[in-house]
Amino acid sequence: HKKGRHTRLLFLAEMESTIILYESPHRLIKTLKQISEFFGIETSISVSREITKIYEETTRGSVMEVLNYYTDKPPKGEIVIIIDHNKV
């Protein structure tokens, strides 16, 4: 996972498009930290958990805002991360 994730995020940071990732809740914080390293802390993202279920929740903001939210409130369930990486 370590080298593969690093290599993949480096590749994705070069793309100019919206990026959608599926992540497990126990790796979310680490992944958000790595996204901030490769994409920048001000990059807009959305983190959704439990999509289509009764406890569905979506958090939007900069990587740093979302990272702070989930640091205070550990995530549960299936996680989808959307990264707005459209360079205009």
Stockholm file with secondary structure:
# STOCKHOLM 1.0

chainA/1-88         HKKGRHTRLLFLAEMESTIILYESPHRLIKTLKQISEFFGIETSISVSREITKIYEETTRGSVMEVLNYYTDKPPKGEIVIIIDHNKV
#=GR chainA/1-88 SS CHHHHHHHHHHHHTCCSCEEEEECGGGHHHHHHHHHHHHCTTCEEEEEESTTSTTCEEEEEEHHHHHHHHHHSCCCSCEEEEECCCCC
#=GC SS_cons        CHHHHHHHHHHHHTCCSCEEEEECGGGHHHHHHHHHHHHCTTCEEEEEESTTSTTCEEEEEEHHHHHHHHHHSCCCSCEEEEECCCCC
//
